[in-house]
Amino acid sequence: MARRKHKKSRFGCLECKRRRIKCDERRPTCSQCTISERTCGFAELHALFFLPASPRKQTPSISVSPAEEASSTSFTSGEAPDEPPVDMLHAELLCHLFTETLPSVCDNSSYQMIWSSPEILQYCFKVPYLANELLALAATHISVIRPAQREFYRDHATQLQIHALRAFYSAADPGITPRFLFSSILGLHTLCVTLLFRDTDFSVFLDSFVHYLRLHRGVRTVLGGSWRALRETTALGPVLGAAESQLQTDGSLGPACSRLLTLVQKAKLGPSVTATYQHAIEGLQLAMTAAASPGAWADCTPAVLAWPASVPLEYIDLLARRSPDALAVLAHYGIVLHAHRHRWFLGDGGRYLIESIRESLGPDWAEWMIFPGQALETTDTLGPPEGAVIVPDEGYNGLGA
């Protein structure tokens, strides 16, 4: 008996293909995956970045007969071709990435130095995990600025980031430059998602934030001691030099961090825990100094990402255990986030962090929360203040610096 022909769902999701069932190709999540509560990722999304390109068939000439036209490969039909159709969604994301998203996360000079470099652009188009992550950031940006389409673009951002992480951990090493770019974009993107698309339960949010810190530290660990090589041998040198100078400090602590360290020392938590908190607080001071420096409003990424990338793993463990001292330190990071609340990727995340921790700790920890609370009271305006930072009281600029 001849086998019955089976019409394949050529553009169905990866999960349905794995389970060998017919996919209805419903976007963004097909019916089969909705019913079975599985992660749904579509084939062309995977093929666009991971499958080697097959030889492209010859495009018919402009003058073709109706019969020839009917027999030629159609890039809109579900029957063929060998390679996926051009995905206009990804074309939109690519355009938005270079015209809107990347200029919005760094100042004009940094943007020109990084993203106009032929070397960097080559990596963007040839390194799969970097391409995925950049498009994921663009999709998240659109989801923020177009609330009516939020879920659609968020879903695609999630799928792109999943592919990016899988490729990053399995790909051959393409060099330190794309790995560093990926680390930075991933950190910014994950922080954005953690802050803006947070769960209403603060405990769930904290779990997500701890996950973000571990992810950021883990990816940066892969870079090893490559900072000097990045500075001296790559196109990123001038930008990294500017960021490094923004993070310079004389080693002294400002009022907020000095008071916080004093409280930690008075708590007599033991040498090891005290040293962990001291390291975290010194990192906070770098971030606060950078956030208060000239030009920080134009390019806040060094200030925002410096602390999460360097915070001790022991501190992350203390935060995961909900140590009140660790929460108080985290509230001071909220000061930096709140200072840059006009950025689309941070929004009200700093305010939420400070207010939620203050409520969680209660009145017994009011002394630890003086500076985070004052930051909310003295900089409670929409958008960035004129000039660098509002100075409400003598010696205090809202950043503890």
GUZAMAR-224729 format. One line per 3 residues: number of its first residue (from 1); for each residue x, y, z of C-alpha. Coordinates in pm, 1 decimal, padded with zeros to 6 digits. Example, Ala and Ser with C-alpha at 12.3 -4.5 7.8 and 13.67 -1.06 7.14 Angstrom:
BEGIN
1) 01230.0,-00450.0,00780.0 | 01367.0,-00106.0,00714.0
***
This chain:
BEGIN
1) 00000.0,00000.0,00000.0 | 00133.7,00339.3,-00096.7 | 00205.2,00570.5,00196.8
4) -00028.4,00864.3,00235.8 | 00144.7,01188.8,00160.0 | 00199.9,01405.2,00465.2
7) 00209.1,01778.7,00418.7 | 00493.3,01896.4,00639.4 | 00465.5,02209.0,00845.3
10) 00787.4,02350.9,00707.9 | 00770.9,02668.1,00914.4 | 00635.9,02513.8,01233.3
13) 00795.9,02562.7,01573.5 | 01103.2,02370.3,01687.5 | 00921.6,02200.9,01975.3
16) 00653.6,02052.7,01747.6 | 00924.7,01932.2,01509.6 | 01104.8,01766.5,01798.6
19) 00781.6,01595.2,01909.1 | 00699.2,01507.1,01545.6 | 00353.5,01658.2,01555.6
22) 00189.1,01904.0,01319.3 | 00225.3,02267.1,01420.7 | -00048.8,02516.6,01338.3
25) 00222.4,02789.4,01312.9 | 00024.4,03025.8,01532.4 | 00234.9,03320.2,01651.1
28) 00386.5,03400.2,01888.1 | 00304.6,03065.2,02056.3 | 00148.5,02777.6,01864.7
31) -00157.5,02594.2,01997.6 | 00031.0,02268.5,02070.4 | 00286.3,02448.3,02289.9
34) 00014.5,02657.2,02456.0 | -00179.8,02342.6,02554.7 | 00129.8,02152.8,02674.3
37) 00288.9,02464.9,02833.3 | 00612.6,02422.8,02638.9 | 00861.8,02681.4,02514.1
40) 00770.2,02766.0,02156.2 | 01041.7,02875.5,01911.7 | 00989.6,02896.7,01538.5
43) 01207.3,02726.6,01282.5 | 01300.0,03027.1,01073.4 | 01420.7,03203.2,01389.8
46) 01661.0,02916.0,01448.8 | 01758.8,02878.6,01085.9 | 01828.2,03247.6,01039.3
49) 02124.6,03238.5,01275.4 | 02231.6,02875.2,01315.1 | 02187.3,02681.8,00991.1
52) 02454.7,02720.1,00722.9 | 02321.8,02892.7,00415.2 | 02242.1,02655.6,00130.2
55) 02313.3,02754.4,-00228.6 | 02049.4,03002.5,-00336.0 | 01842.0,02905.2,-00638.8
58) 01858.0,03126.2,-00942.5 | 01601.1,03402.3,-00937.6 | 01386.2,03396.6,-01252.9
61) 01435.7,03681.0,-01499.6 | 01191.6,03968.5,-01503.1 | 01024.4,03835.0,-01818.5
64) 00862.0,03500.5,-01729.9 | 00558.4,03319.3,-01853.8 | 00267.7,03239.2,-01616.9
67) 00361.0,02868.8,-01632.0 | 00723.8,02938.8,-01548.4 | 00617.4,03172.4,-01268.7
70) 00392.9,02906.7,-01117.0 | 00669.6,02647.9,-01126.3 | 00939.1,02869.4,-00978.9
73) 01021.5,02875.3,-00609.7 | 00796.4,03103.3,-00407.4 | 00940.6,03255.6,-00089.9
76) 00592.6,03304.7,00050.8 | 00453.4,02954.6,00009.7 | 00473.6,02687.6,00276.2
79) 00576.2,02410.8,00034.0 | 00931.3,02524.6,-00041.4 | 01210.7,02650.6,-00049.5
82) 01526.4,02492.3,00088.0 | 01606.7,02800.7,00294.6 | 01374.0,03013.9,00506.7
85) 01203.4,03321.0,00363.5 | 01328.8,03667.9,00439.2 | 01187.8,03750.7,00781.8
88) 01065.1,04108.9,00780.4 | 01046.5,04110.4,01159.5 | 01422.6,04069.3,01181.9
91) 01470.4,04333.5,00914.8 | 01262.4,04569.4,01128.9 | 01463.0,04480.5,01440.3
94) 01793.8,04534.8,01260.7 | 01684.0,04878.2,01139.3 | 01555.1,04974.5,01484.5
97) 01875.2,04847.7,01645.9 | 02104.7,05084.8,01458.1 | 01872.4,05385.0,01431.7
100) 01708.2,05383.6,01775.6 | 01825.8,05125.1,02029.9 | 02204.8,05152.2,02018.1
103) 02208.3,05535.2,02004.0 | 01978.8,05536.8,02307.9 | 02215.7,05337.9,02530.8
106) 02532.5,05540.5,02471.7 | 02626.9,05893.3,02381.2 | 02686.1,05997.5,02022.8
109) 03066.5,05979.3,02038.4 | 03064.1,05627.2,02185.2 | 02806.4,05516.0,01931.3
112) 03016.4,05645.6,01642.7 | 03336.7,05486.9,01774.9 | 03181.7,05144.8,01834.2
115) 02901.8,05079.2,01589.5 | 03047.2,05259.6,01288.7 | 03366.5,05055.9,01307.6
118) 03397.1,04803.4,01018.4 | 03556.8,04557.3,01261.3 | 03260.3,04572.0,01501.3
121) 03000.3,04558.8,01224.4 | 03169.2,04250.0,01084.8 | 03128.2,04075.2,01418.9
124) 02762.3,04180.6,01439.9 | 02682.0,04000.5,01117.3 | 02915.1,03701.5,01149.5
127) 02894.7,03597.6,01515.5 | 02555.0,03428.2,01573.2 | 02524.2,03485.3,01946.8
130) 02606.9,03854.7,01916.8 | 02357.4,03900.7,01631.6 | 02085.1,03725.7,01832.6
133) 02147.1,03929.8,02145.4 | 02155.0,04262.5,01961.4 | 01822.8,04187.4,01791.7
136) 01682.3,04073.3,02127.1 | 01773.6,04409.8,02279.4 | 01604.2,04590.5,01989.9
139) 01289.7,04379.4,02034.5 | 01282.5,04461.4,02405.5 | 01324.3,04832.1,02327.6
142) 01023.2,04821.2,02094.9 | 00822.1,04633.8,02357.9 | 00887.3,04920.4,02600.4
145) 00805.3,05208.6,02367.4 | 00504.7,05036.2,02204.3 | 00289.6,04910.0,02493.4
148) 00014.9,04786.1,02260.3 | 00259.7,04537.2,02103.3 | 00450.1,04456.6,02420.4
151) 00380.7,04084.4,02443.9 | 00455.6,04020.7,02075.9 | 00800.1,04180.6,02086.5
154) 00882.4,04048.8,02432.3 | 00818.6,03695.7,02312.9 | 01056.6,03738.9,02020.7
157) 01317.0,03902.7,02244.4 | 01305.0,03602.9,02477.6 | 01347.9,03352.6,02194.7
160) 01637.8,03547.0,02047.0 | 01814.3,03567.0,02382.8 | 01769.6,03193.8,02443.5
163) 01937.8,03121.8,02110.1 | 02210.8,03374.0,02191.8 | 02300.6,03208.5,02521.4
166) 02300.8,02859.6,02371.9 | 02530.1,02971.9,02092.9 | 02760.1,03163.1,02328.5
169) 02833.7,02861.6,02546.8 | 02877.5,02620.7,02254.4 | 03043.7,02832.7,01984.0
172) 03410.3,02833.8,01894.5 | 03594.1,03136.8,02025.1 | 03569.1,03422.7,01769.4
175) 03792.5,03652.6,01977.3 | 03763.3,03878.4,02280.5 | 03588.5,04167.8,02105.3
178) 03257.4,03992.8,02025.9 | 03262.6,03819.4,02363.5 | 03299.6,04153.1,02540.9
181) 03026.1,04316.5,02332.9 | 02796.8,04023.0,02402.7 | 02868.0,04040.2,02775.2
184) 02787.8,04411.4,02790.8 | 02470.3,04393.8,02579.9 | 02348.0,04083.8,02764.9
187) 02404.6,04250.8,03103.2 | 02216.7,04564.0,03003.4 | 01934.6,04366.6,02843.0
190) 01886.1,04128.4,03135.7 | 01892.8,04415.2,03386.4 | 01626.9,04593.6,03180.0
193) 01398.5,04289.3,03169.2 | 01449.9,04223.5,03542.4 | 01358.3,04580.4,03637.7
196) 01081.9,04666.6,03392.2 | 00901.7,04333.8,03353.6 | 00919.7,04245.0,03719.7
199) 00685.8,04026.0,03919.5 | 00456.9,04205.2,04162.7 | 00585.7,03979.3,04440.9
202) 00908.7,04134.2,04572.8 | 01047.3,03794.6,04675.0 | 01006.2,03667.8,04319.2
205) 01167.4,03986.7,04191.0 | 01466.9,03931.6,04421.1 | 01510.8,03579.4,04285.6
208) 01514.4,03726.3,03934.8 | 01765.0,03993.1,04035.6 | 01994.8,03733.5,04193.6
211) 01970.5,03532.1,03871.5 | 02066.4,03844.4,03675.6 | 02372.3,03904.5,03897.3
214) 02488.4,03543.3,03859.3 | 02436.2,03551.3,03483.1 | 02623.8,03878.8,03441.8
217) 02912.3,03764.6,03658.8 | 02924.5,03425.1,03487.6 | 02947.7,03565.1,03136.8
220) 03205.6,03824.8,03239.9 | 03413.2,03547.0,03399.0 | 03447.1,03389.7,03054.9
223) 03632.8,03702.5,02945.3 | 03900.1,03640.2,03206.1 | 04173.8,03902.4,03225.6
226) 04112.0,04042.0,02877.4 | 04056.7,04407.5,02968.7 | 04410.9,04517.8,02884.9
229) 04404.4,04335.7,02550.6 | 04068.3,04496.3,02468.6 | 04209.0,04838.7,02551.3
232) 04530.6,04803.0,02356.0 | 04453.8,04582.8,02055.5 | 04088.8,04632.3,01953.3
235) 03861.2,04900.5,01812.2 | 03702.4,04926.7,02156.0 | 04013.8,05088.4,02305.8
238) 03899.3,05456.0,02301.4 | 03554.4,05374.2,02441.1 | 03692.3,05152.7,02716.4
241) 03944.9,05419.9,02804.0 | 03664.1,05675.3,02844.4 | 03461.9,05434.2,03058.1
244) 03766.7,05355.9,03270.9 | 03830.1,05723.6,03338.5 | 03463.5,05766.2,03433.1
247) 03506.3,05491.3,03692.5 | 03822.0,05636.1,03848.6 | 03814.7,05725.5,04218.4
250) 04065.7,05834.8,04477.3 | 03964.6,05545.1,04699.9 | 03766.7,05752.3,04948.4
253) 03400.3,05687.4,05019.2 | 03125.3,05946.2,04984.6 | 02870.3,06011.9,05260.9
256) 02629.5,05735.0,05163.0 | 02885.6,05456.6,05122.7 | 03088.8,05572.6,05422.6
259) 02781.9,05558.8,05646.1 | 02683.1,05218.2,05504.8 | 03028.0,05069.6,05571.3
262) 03025.6,05209.3,05926.1 | 02691.8,05040.1,05992.8 | 02824.5,04710.6,05855.7
265) 03130.9,04729.8,06078.2 | 02917.8,04811.8,06383.9 | 02698.9,04508.1,06313.8
268) 02998.8,04278.2,06388.7 | 02911.4,04024.6,06119.3 | 03254.5,03859.7,06123.9
271) 03570.6,03932.0,05922.7 | 03468.3,03737.0,05611.6 | 03118.1,03883.6,05575.5
274) 03241.3,04234.4,05660.3 | 03510.6,04205.7,05390.6 | 03248.2,04094.1,05139.2
277) 03029.0,04393.8,05216.7 | 03326.6,04629.7,05207.0 | 03413.0,04507.2,04856.9
280) 03051.6,04553.9,04745.3 | 03034.1,04902.7,04899.3 | 03360.0,05013.6,04736.9
283) 03215.5,04899.7,04404.3 | 02902.9,05102.7,04478.0 | 03115.7,05411.0,04530.0
286) 03268.5,05366.0,04183.5 | 02919.6,05346.5,04035.2 | 02797.7,05651.5,04228.1
289) 03102.4,05855.4,04128.1 | 03054.1,05758.7,03764.8 | 02683.0,05845.2,03780.2
292) 02764.9,06192.0,03915.7 | 03047.5,06263.1,03669.1 | 03016.1,06512.8,03380.6
295) 02855.1,06346.8,03079.9 | 02698.5,06068.9,03289.1 | 02352.0,06165.1,03167.8
298) 02465.4,06105.8,02810.4 | 02623.5,05765.8,02876.0 | 02514.8,05596.3,03197.7
301) 02611.3,05238.9,03109.9 | 02951.3,05240.3,03290.5 | 02784.1,05354.0,03613.9
304) 02489.4,05116.6,03584.3 | 02681.7,04801.6,03485.1 | 03002.7,04850.6,03684.8
307) 02864.9,04726.9,04015.4 | 02671.7,04416.5,03895.7 | 02976.1,04306.0,03694.6
310) 03215.4,04327.4,03991.4 | 03006.5,04250.8,04300.7 | 03150.9,03952.7,04497.9
313) 02985.0,03615.2,04452.6 | 02966.9,03589.5,04832.1 | 02750.4,03901.2,04835.0
316) 02516.3,03747.3,04577.3 | 02479.8,03444.0,04806.0 | 02394.0,03671.1,05099.5
319) 02135.9,03849.3,04887.7 | 01986.0,03516.2,04778.6 | 01942.8,03430.4,05148.7
322) 01763.0,03763.8,05202.6 | 02022.6,03894.3,05449.0 | 01894.9,04234.7,05567.8
325) 02245.1,04383.7,05537.4 | 02266.8,04267.8,05174.3 | 01926.3,04418.9,05101.3
328) 02039.0,04752.5,05247.1 | 02344.5,04749.4,05019.9 | 02122.9,04671.3,04721.2
331) 01900.8,04968.4,04809.9 | 02204.9,05192.6,04766.1 | 02250.7,05053.9,04414.6
334) 01891.9,05167.4,04365.9 | 02021.8,05525.4,04407.4 | 02230.0,05484.8,04089.7
337) 01937.5,05334.7,03898.6 | 01700.9,05607.5,04013.8 | 01944.8,05878.7,03905.7
340) 01907.4,05746.0,03549.2 | 01535.8,05672.2,03557.9 | 01485.8,05868.6,03233.4
343) 01654.5,05583.4,03044.9 | 01404.7,05348.0,02881.6 | 01594.8,05039.7,03000.8
346) 01581.5,05142.8,03370.5 | 01256.0,05331.7,03417.3 | 01123.5,05323.9,03772.7
349) 01343.0,05025.8,03867.3 | 01548.8,05225.0,04117.8 | 01243.6,05363.2,04296.1
352) 01084.9,05017.6,04309.5 | 01402.9,04867.9,04453.1 | 01440.1,05130.2,04726.4
355) 01073.8,05140.0,04828.1 | 01036.7,04760.3,04830.1 | 01350.1,04707.5,05039.1
358) 01246.7,04982.7,05281.5 | 00909.4,04815.4,05327.6 | 01066.0,04469.7,05358.2
361) 01319.7,04575.1,05623.3 | 01077.2,04781.7,05827.7 | 01143.3,05064.1,06075.7
364) 01423.6,04878.0,06257.8 | 01648.3,04935.7,05956.4 | 01555.3,05299.7,05899.8
367) 01909.0,05414.2,05981.8 | 02045.5,05198.8,05696.4 | 01794.3,05343.7,05450.7
370) 01848.5,05716.7,05510.1 | 02041.2,05788.3,05190.4 | 01826.6,05572.7,04956.2
373) 01516.0,05741.3,05099.4 | 01669.7,06084.9,05060.6 | 01756.8,06006.2,04697.4
376) 01387.8,05951.8,04624.3 | 01284.6,06270.9,04800.9 | 01546.2,06500.4,04650.6
379) 01538.8,06379.4,04290.0 | 01168.3,06312.6,04251.6 | 01128.6,06467.9,03905.4
382) 01044.2,06326.3,03566.4 | 01338.2,06297.4,03331.9 | 01698.2,06404.7,03392.7
385) 01758.0,06725.2,03583.3 | 01914.8,07018.0,03404.2 | 02288.6,07012.0,03446.9
388) 02453.3,06710.6,03602.3 | 02273.2,06637.5,03928.1 | 02030.2,06821.8,04153.9
391) 02197.2,06934.2,04477.2 | 01918.5,06972.7,04734.5 | 02133.0,06998.3,05045.1
394) 02488.5,07108.9,05102.2 | 02727.7,06823.5,05038.1 | 02468.1,06587.0,04897.1
397) 02378.1,06541.3,04532.3 | 02133.7,06253.5,04548.0 | 02402.5,05995.6,04466.3
400) 02587.6,05987.0,04793.5 | 02888.3,06143.7,04627.5
***
